[in-house]
Amino acid sequence: GGDALLGAMRRWPRHLPLHKRGALILRNLAVRVPEAVPGLLEQGAEPVLRAGMERSAELHDLAKAALRDMRCDVSLSQPWQGMPGESHTLEMGEDAPDTFGAYMDTDEAREAMRFAGFDTSQM
């Protein structure tokens, strides 16, 4: 089965749906039938998947996951894509309601704290 799939992927290198499904099939095979991986690699699965990674952003993650599960060398780090000095923070601000404090004043929270072994007599 792997040779037919890889042959089709080689024959139609720009057929994105075929390559997306092919990457998923190869990944599933690698995970469910690990003894099939050496044969898939001998049949040329790695170059087919690597070519797909470069051809399409849509296919990139699927092909990378298949390569990873076939124990091929892939970089799993995500490079910084922002600008130097750029930072993003989320702040609640002074006007934000204290939802945690409100929850802790409920009977449900006191019961959970008692169950966990905390002394709730001061709450």
Secondary structure, 3 states (H helix, E strand, C coil): CHHHHHHHHHHCCCCHHHHHHHHHHHHHHHHHCHHHHHHHHHCCHHHHHHHHHHHCHHHHHHHHHHHHHCCCCCCCCCCCCCCCCCCCCCCCCCCCCCHHHHHHCCHHHHHHHHHCCCCCCCC
